[in-house]
Each structure stands twice: as structure tokens, then as C-alpha cells.
């Protein structure tokens, strides 16, 4: 929107740092760390405590997904677990459990892991064990032990800095990952803990306008009053989800208890804090903001009573965004707080929604160890932003790799051609090179630019926009390969520069430069470049090549020319490849110089070497097969023709008389061979005589 369409954008990002999930996780981690620090010895009391926590976890968490026929009776948890674990191996049974509770696998795995740790600990009781064994046992039980500790001692955790520290840590990790993915930081960053007084004032305004009410120190938004009032509609984004109790409860948070709300659809604007939760002063007593009110207050503090665009995942449409709109319009007395919502599609891994419970959860850190930020951004650009985004190995190794390789090769060729032209200078042949094919290619550039804009105007259709860039690269490659020395480099350069700008606009470039290509990431140390560190590897390669050529020239050997050419090949194929330099030999005897990532050149060289080795191996197999066939043929000639028709080469009694050459005259009954039989044995004799002569000649060769 800024780099391409030229809009002036004020991008605000809100950070939720008081959410129920954050409070609960921070509290559990705090209690678990304290527990871990206090227990360094494996005792029966410690094991019993974990067993009790495990039993409660099985009944509260695992049982949610079990069918009625497999429900575990209280007191029979460990006895019944063997059967449950066996049933878990049945995929169909497991899928049915997931339908009842999508986190079933996660809960089962946590319980199974803890039970294994309990059994191991019970074996170790009474033995000499160190702190490491105890801590290993506690750590393996964390998923089960932490909720039990929170249930028992959660109300004692009153320091608000504990939950804030957790939020601060993950905020820093989030922005670290965003920088690695080259996602631009917001212009303004707001955090809920910094806007609590504004939240209180905002809630007071909604109450004053008649759209909220108090229950036991909590303030709830009155959805029915809002929906009935003139100019207002509740759940404008997803009116069909109004009565969805599951979504409504999820929106209220894990720490929200049932209360005397006027309607099940009413949601908390301000929550009275319970023991173990952070709190701030308000006219209704100590409390904290509800989840939905946070964004409304912070956005209103920056933008006022309206904004153009509000973004978020499609799962936030209801109730979060619908509640945001309702409470904001109730406060500002307006009919439209947001002009446009941008709801992005869910990320799916190999066809399944990314979820810890489905065991297909991938962190940004994990994915960046396998693929580059550019490749990841390309993967997302090949799919519509508002559709289900499917991330798969086939996508990364197929379409993404093809696009990146195609563009890398194109930019490398264009830069090599331009560099060579700079070395050669302007041709003095008094010919212009802008002819019909150049005009057609220029028209193609203009058409691509227009189509590219149309694609982005069509709800940011990035897959179509990428296809347009790929097609332009393909057309330009055809032009380069067919025009030879008559290339108009100006046309090629204009295309390459525009392509580079569009790729950097998509965040695919490594820098904000205007050079041809993706752009390179600039790495400076103390603001200067270490010339020796950069240049020395190239200088050493050229010096080694020079030394080799001088040595061959001084020796004046018979194979000097062949040896010099071999040195040239070694410079091209061995010395320059790790430095990212590619020399492409062309027909006029010169070489196009390309700068290519070393990993790509090494991979291409190894693939070429592997192909050559495979070809050589195939040839060797063919030669061996031919040799074996020849040996089989020669072996047939080992028998002399005189012995061919005598036992044991023929069955005893086949013939009774032979002539001086060993050719049969009569059959086994003493009858003279017929003309046809005589003809056959004569031919067999002649063939064997020829084979035997070849066999004897081969034997003589082997003897030599």
C-alpha cells in the first residue's frame, strides 16, 4: 500500500498483555519454577503429589475426549491406562476422540509422558539418586503438575509484573521473528498495561450511553440493548454466529466464571479481579480489562472515532471483531467504526490447520532453519491472503524453488551481459538494435506493468501478480537466447530493474537498493568494509592460477597447451565456485561472469558430477555386460568341432559312426543320416569350428 500504491499509512499494532491465557500461563510457570527449585530429592511424598496431579489431569482433561464406553472410573486411572494407551494406537478411535476434544492428543501425550516418569520414579525410590534424577522427573511431569499447582496456589500470585514479564518475553521473541522474516514494524505500538486508565474511561462512556451494566464489580456489554437501538446492529460480520455458545465462551477467556449476565451473548468490558490475577483501580472496584475492549480503546486513542482498515485472522471475526465494533460504536455513537476488515486465512500444514494438538505446529525459528525468509514469503505470495494458506514440502520444493531459481538465473544472466558490455564498450558497427522484436518486448513490459497493477487492485491478488512477473522473465529469456550479439541491452535492463523493484516491494529483496536483482543484504562492521577479508579469497585463487600457468610455461612440456586448459577448467569449476563466481563459456571464446550464491554453484557442480558419475557407471555396467556376453560366447567355442558330436557333448548312443573330422555318418541305430540330418550336422560342425578358432585365438591373447 505504501511502496506500490503510494498511500500514506499509519500502521498501529496492539499488544495484548493482560489476556486470560497470559495470566494463567505466567502464573503456572511461576509456581512450577518455585516448586522445582524447592524439590531436589526424590521422595515418596513428591511421587504421590505428582500421581494425584496426574489422576486429576486424566479425569479433567483426557476424559473429555473419551467415548462413554471408555470413561475411566475414579480410582481406576492407572489400571485403565493400559487399555486407553492401546486404543490410542487405533487411528479411527483417535479421530473420534479428537471430534469430542480437539486437544485430546495433546492431553493424552502429556498424561502418557507423566505416567512413564512416575513409573520410572517409583523404581528409583529408595536408591541413591541425585538432584538431576528428581529434576528430570519434575520436568517430565510439567504439563500435568503446573495446572495442579495453579489450582492449589494460584490465588497467592498477586504480583502483576509476573504476567507482564511473560508477555514482554514473547513480545520480544515475536518482533525478533518478524525482523527475520523482514516484516516491517508498526508505526505505533500500544500495550494494554499502558492504557488501563483509558480503558476505565472508555467503559464508563459505554455505561453512560446505556449499553453496559454492572454485575459484582464486572461490567458487561448489553448486546440486546445495542441490537435494538436505532442505527446499530450486533454481529455485523457474522450474524449467524450470534448464539454460538462455544465461540462466546472462548472469547470470554479461561479465567471467566459464570455470572448473572442478562444474556449469554453479553461480554465482559471490565472483569473484577479474583485472587491470583493482576488488578487496577476502577469505579467498580479492583479489576482488569476484558479482551475485546483492549483494541477498541487503544485504536480509539490513536485514530479517534473511526479507522479505514482493521486486520486479523478469520477466527477473530466473531466474537472478537464483532464485539470490538459494537462497543466502539456504542461509545462513539456512530454506525460504522471500521470501513474495511481484512481477515486473513488460517495457516494449514500439509492440509491440516496448524495446531499443537494436531502435532503439526511449526515455529518460525524451526522453519527458518530449513528455508530462507525469501522462500517463506514466496510461499505465502503464491496464495491468496484471505484463503486457507496451505504450507507443504511439495510447495517449497516445487513452485517456490522453481520461481526463485528462475529469477536467480535471469538476474545473473542480465548482470553478466551488462558487465560484459561495460568491458567491451559500445559497438562501433553503426547499427541500432531497437527493431520489431525489441518493440514487441517493450510492449510486453508495458502490458505486464498494467496487468500487475490490475492484479494488485483485485484484492491484492499476489498469485496472479507473481505469474505476470514469471511470464515476463520467460519472454525476456527467449529474447536473450535468440538475438545473440544483436541484443538491445537497454530493453533487458529496464525489465530487470522493474522486476527487482516489484520483488523488493513484496519484501523478497535482501535490501532497499535499486540494483538489478533481489537486492543484497549489506553487512557492515563499524560502518566500514573489511577489504582484505572480502578480496583475499579471490586474489588467492587468481594467484594460484597464475603460479600454475607460469610453471607449465617454464617447463615447456609437450602437453603444455592441454595442461593450461586444465588449469583454466580448475579455476572455473573448483576455485571460483566456493566464492560464488560462475564463468559461462560462450562461442566467441569469452566467458560471461556471474555472481551467484556459492551454495547454488556447489549444488549445480555436485549435480553435474553426480550425473557424470552415473553416466560413467552406466557405461561401465554396459561394458561389463558386453564382456560377460563375449565370455559366454567364447565358452561355447571351448569344445573342438571334432568332439562336438561325441559324448559327453551329446547323449551316449546318439550316433554310431563318424568320419575323420568327427562328423556323424550314422544315427544310434546304425542307419545312415538323411540328407536333412547330414546338412544340419555339417552346418553345426562349421559353426563350432569358427567358434573354436575364436576361442583358441582368445586363449593365445590371454597367454600373452
PyMOL commands that set and color helices and strands:
alter all, ss='L'
color gray80, all
select helices_A, chain A and resi 20-38+44-60+62-65+68-70+77-88+91-100+104-124+131-140+142-156+160-180+192-194+196-208+223-228+239-241+245-252+291-303+314-332+364-368+373-381+393-424+436-457+462-486+489-505+531-555+560-575+577-579+598-635+641-643+675-703
alter helices_A, ss='H'
color red, helices_A
select strands_A, chain A and resi 12-15+188-191+212-215+218-221+267-272+287-289+307-313+338-344+347-349+352-353+389-391+581-585+591-595+655-658+664-667
alter strands_A, ss='S'
color yellow, strands_A
deselect
rebuild
show_as cartoon
